[in-house]
């Protein structure tokens, strides 16, 4: 009997994660890419794409309930610390309360800025079909690619080299 209850709880957690990803996909429908954006992080510092020219910029959308997103934070943190020609900006979305995001950042410290995002901010970037999703901009400020899923440190190294 206990095993059945455990399996049911695990199944519910998996179902919840899949449902939230689906809802995110529906809420954040296809929208044209904005030429420039302005984001304010949790500390009040503003980041504007046009102000980051000369650097690679990776805008990473993640959610506190997304295990793949949480697994990605240490890789993004390591690559941010290693490359001065790269600016990573995390955008937390699909959370109920700010403390959920802050709890994640306490257990998964990040050296890159984190924005307390929402669907309006996400819609400025384009379609987001799941979590995590990252938008990569060249040093000239051009959108180069969109990555769905966990970006490992190794994958980011390959991207930056090319």
Buried (B, 14 or more C-beta within 10 A) or exposed (E): EEEEEEEEEEEEEEEEBEEBBEEBBEEBEEEEEEEEBEBBBBEEEEBEBEEBEEBBBBBBBBBBBBEBBBEBBEBBBBBBEEBEEBBBBBBBBBBEEEEBBBEBBEEBEBEBBBBBBEEEBBBBBBBBBBBBBBBBBEBEBEBBEBBEBBBBBEBBEEBBEE
